[in-house]
């Protein structure tokens, strides 16, 4: 903690550096006088995690293709393809796809009491420009920022190339200001989809729109037919991969593709996950670890047993931004029962997954309250978002964004009463 006078000076310095148009359209956050401290040991684990996630994405891509080719069970591709338009599936499987995995990887990392875990992976993440701006701004205040003052800028420039363009859809308009700021720093343009037709000599498109939203994105198929990242592979954006990682039937595949050490490392940080398949089970069968024959039996669980999270797997407007998520022990029994019924009714076109709820630890936090001109302190829960940039076989950690939410929040994400700050070496 620092003296209140110095904290006020630093917080004002951060606020005064904000671009005129802000970084998130219409959204604000609490400003911390210092960056969020993380240990060198944790940063080292994040460095290792980047290579592990690259291996995981590549293995997921291989598993899907092997399922299509009959080398692995066909139900894998059937689950992943459900609810997606045929034209998109044809493109996703074609040789026209130049990049097989996303080139920006971002896990949502939650800190527990003695370890960290990943709640989900985001292939089209927001916060790239914001984290770049925060890292640069706090570094100018003398902070030793993870990834360096320009780590995010250099990482994103490295994957976009000299003639890259970022295409931001109307649905993602909240993030347009941060991408425009990033473009000013890195020398690329952030454009609307309708502007794409007038562009020439584009080397790489960065797709800042969701694949489920294609009918609302002008020139979408022109963009997807080019050199685009993240690639037009909706299968890789499904959260059900967490469930596949835990399936005993697929363990030989994961062991072969990842190696036993990486498989164990990923299972240590990815919570136990189930795919909520509405197909009735035989009377003698039970769902592993849950000990039930029918998902609806979860409605009778005690509050302790309901330490579970239901979330839609992907390819849906509710599949991002902390929407479409139900935390079992945080809901009245009737609402939890309704959430289970909704998940089952959504199958197979929009399948849900079920995850163990992993507890996050409390961390001390402080921010400057500009309305009362006072330094405020509280106990919060933190989500850390490491941003990895992939070039060939290399993975670079560009920076880490900390989102510190009030302690009563079960779902940790950017909100008005949360602190957003870059991570620094403790």
N, C-alpha and C positions, 0 to 999 in steps of 0.2 A: 504494500500500500504506500502511496505517496502523500505528501502534504496537500491539504485541500486547495491552497493557493496555486500550487504547481499543477494539480489535477485540472483545475478550472482553465488554466492557461493552455494546457495541452488539448483538452477537449474542444476549446474554442478554435485552436489551430487546426484540428481535424475538420470541424464543421466549416471553417472558412475556406478550406480547400475543395469543398464539394463543387462539382461542375454546376453551371448555372441551371441546367435542366434536371439536376439530380442524377441518380443512378438507377433507381427503380421508379417507374411512372406512378406517381400518387402514393408511394409508400415511404415510410420513415422507420428509423430504428434508434435505439438508445446508443449513445456514443460513449465508449470507455476511454479513460485517459491513458491507458496502457494496453498493449496487445496482450492476448491470452497466452500465459506461459505453459509450455510443454517441455517435458524432459528430453534430453538427447537420446535416451533409451527409446522413448516412444517414437521420436522422429526416425530412428534407425529401423524400428518395426514398420513404420509407414513406408520407408524406402523398400523394404523386403516385400511388403504387401503389394506394391505396384507391379513387380514382376509376377507375383502369384496371381493377381487379377488378370494380367495379360495372358498367362497360361490358361486361366479359367475360361476367358472369352474365346480363346482359340479352340479349346476343347469343346466348348458349347457349340461352336460353329461346326466342328468336325462331327459331333454326335448327331446334330440335325441332318447333315448331309449323309451320314452313314445310315440314318433311319430311312431317309428317302430312297437310298440305294439298296435297302434290304440287308445291310450289314449289321444293323441294330434293329430292335423291335419297331414296327411301324407306328405303334401308339405314341411314340415320342413326337414324331412329326405331326400326327393327328391332333394332339393336345396343343402344340405350338401354332398350328395353322388355323385353329378354330376361330371363326368369326372374322376372318380377314378376306378382303376381295381377291379374286383370282388373278387380276392384273398385277397386283402388288406381289403376290406369291410368285408369279412367273418371273417378275423382275428380280426378286430376292434370290432366286435359284440360278439366274443366268450368269454367263461369263462376262456380261457387261459390267458387273459389279467389280470395281477396281480395288476397293478397300474392303476386306472381309470382316474387320472389327472396328468399332468406334476408335477414333484417335484421341479423344478426351475421355478419360475414365474418372468417375467420381463416386466413391462409396460414401454412404451416410454412416458415420462412425459414432457410436454412443459409448461414452466412458462409464464402465461399471466400477465397482469398488476395487477389484483386483485385476481387471482385464478390460479390453474393449471388444465390441462386437459391431457387426455391420447390419443395419436394419434393412437396407436395400442398395441396389446399384442404379445409378442414373446415367444413361447413355446420351441424353440431351440436357445437360445440366445448366441451370441458371447460375449466376454468381461468378462467372469467369472474369468479367470486367470489374465487378465489385471487389473481388478478392485481389485483383491486380491493383486497383486504386488504393485499397486499404493497405496492401503491402508497401506500396510506394510511399504513401502518406505517413505511415507510422515509422518507416525506415528513415524518413527525413527528420523524425523526432529522435533519432538515435537508437531505435529498436533493432535488435538482431533477428530479423524476420526469417522464418523457415522458408526456404526456397530463394531467399534474397529479395532485394528491393524490386528487381525486374524479372523475377522468376516466372510469373504468370504471363507477362508480356512476351518474354523470349520463348516460352513454351508454346504459346498459341501461334506466334509468328512462325515458329518452326514447322507446325503442321499445316499452316494455311498457304505458305509459299508467297512468292512476290506478287502474284496476280490472283490472290484469293479474294472471295466475296462472301460475306455473311448474309444469309437471307433470313429475316425475322418476320414471321407471320403475324397476322392480326391477333391471333389467340395468344401469342407470346409477346404482345406489345409491351407488357410490363417491363420486359428485359431489354427493350430496344435502347434506352438511354445508356445502359452500361456497355452495350456492344458498340454504340456510336463513340463513346469515350475511348474504348479499347481500340477502335479503328483509327481514331485520331493519333493515338500513341504509336500504333504499329504500322500505319500506312495502308490500311485496307478500307473498303467501303462496307457499311452495313445498310442493306437495301430492303425494300419491301418486295414481296414476290412479284407484284405487277411490274416492277422495274427491270426484271431479269431479261425480258425480251429485247431491251435496248442495249444490253451489255455485249462487249466483244472481248475476245482473248482471255476468257476466264480460265485460270489454271485449276482452281479448286473452289467448290462451293462448301461452305459450312452450313449445314441444315439446322436452323433454329426453329423448327416446327415439328409437330408430332405427326407420325404416319397415319393415325386414325383421323386426322383433320384434313387429309388430302383434298376432299371435295371442296373445301373452303380456301384452298391455297392456289392462287393463279400461277400458271406455269409450273405446277408441281412436277409433272412428268418430264418436262424439259430439264429441270434441275436434277431429278433423280437419275436421268439418263447420262449425266455428266460425271465428272470425278467429284463425288460428294462424300462428305463425312458429317455425321455418322451415316453409315451405308444404309440403303433401303432394305434393311433386314429386320422386320418387326419381330421375328422369332427371338432375336438376341435381346430384345427389350422387355421380355416377359420376366416377371418376378418368380415364376414357377421353377426357374433354374435352381433356386435355393432348395426346392423340394427334390428335384432330380439329383442334386448332390448327395442327398441323404438316402436315396433309394438303394437298398441292399442289392437289388438286381443289377444295378449299374456300377456297383463298386469296382468290378474288374476293369471296366472301361476307364473310370476316373483314375484308378491306380496306374494303368498303362499310360494314359495321356499326361497326367500331372506328376506322377511319382508319389510314393507314399508320404514323404515329408510335406510336400505342398498340399496333398489331400488332407492330411491331418491338420495342417495350419489353417486351411480354409474352413474345415468343419469346426475348428476351435473358435472361429470368429463369426460364422454364419449360423444363426439360431436354427434349431430343429424346426423344419417346415414340412407341411403336408399340402398336397394339391386337393382341393375340395371337389371331388368327383361325385356327382349326384347319382351315379349308377348304383343300384342296390347291391349290397354284398350278400353272399350266401349266408344262411342262418348261423353257420359255425365259424364265420370269419370275423376278425376284429381289426380295427385300425391300429397300427403299431403305436405303442406307448400310451395311446389314449384309452385303449381297452373298451371301445364301444363298437357296435355294429352299424350304427346309423348316426350321421352327423347331428341329427336333431336331438340326440341324447345329450349333446353339450349344453342344451338349454337347461338341463337339470343339474348341471355342475354347481358346486358351491362357489362362493366368490373367490376363494383361494384356487380352486380348480380352473376358474375362468381367467387365469393370468395368461391369456391368449390374445392374439391379434388377428382379425380377419381383414384382408385387403384384396382388392381386385388385382389380378395378375398383370394386365396390360392392355394395350390397344383400346383404350376407352378414355373419355374425357375425365373420368373420375380416378384415373390411374396415376396422376401426378399431383404435386403440390399438397400432399398430406390429405387429399380428399379420398373418399371411398375407403376409409380406414375405421374399423370399430375395435375398441379395446375392451375385452370382455369384462374385466373386473371393475371397469370404470362406468359400466352401463347398468341400469336397472334390468332385472331379469327379463321383463317383457321386451325391452329394446334389444337385448342380446339375442333373444329368441327370434325376433323379427330380422335381425342382421343375418342369422344363420339361414332363415328361410329365403332371404333375398339372395344370398350367395348360391344356394342350391338352385333357385329359379334362374339364375344367370348362366348356369352351365348348360350346354358346352360352349356357347359362342363367346361368353365373357367369364371365364373361370376365375375363381377366387383361390387364394392360398390362406393357410392358417399357420401362424408362427408362435413359438413360445415368446411370451413377453419377458424381455430381459431388463432387469432393473438398472437404472442409471444412478450414479452417485451424485451427491450434492457438492457443489463447488462454490467458494466465495466469489462474489463478483461486485463490481462497482461501476457506476456510470455517472455522468454529470447531468443534473436536471437544470436545463436552461431556463425553465419557467420560474423556478424558485431560487436559481443561482446557488445550488447546493449539491454537494457530492452525496450520492445515494448508494447504499450497500444492501445486498440481499443474497440469499442462498438460492442458487439456480441449478439447472441441469443443462449439460452442454452436449451439443452435436458438433462433431468435427468433420469437415469435408475436405479431404486431401484431393487435389486436382493433379491428375497424371496426364502427361502428354506423350503419345506413342509415336515414335519414328522408327520404322523397321522393327528391329528386335530390341531397341532401346526404350526405356521408360523413364521419364523425368518427372520428379515431384516439383511442380511449379510453385505451390503454396498451399496453405491450409486455412480454411475459413472456420472460425468458431462462432456458433450461434448459441447464446446462453439464454435460456428461457426461465421464467418463474418456476419455482419448485412444484407448483400444483399442476403443471402441464404434463400430460402423458405423451403427447405427440410433439416432438421437438422440430420446429421449423421456423423460418423467418416470420416474425410478427412485430407489431408496433411496440410491444412492451418487452422485446428481446434485445439483447446486446449483440451487435455484429462486430467482429474484430478479427484481424489476422492473428496467426499464431507466431509466437517468438520463442526462441530458445530460453528455457528457464535459467 
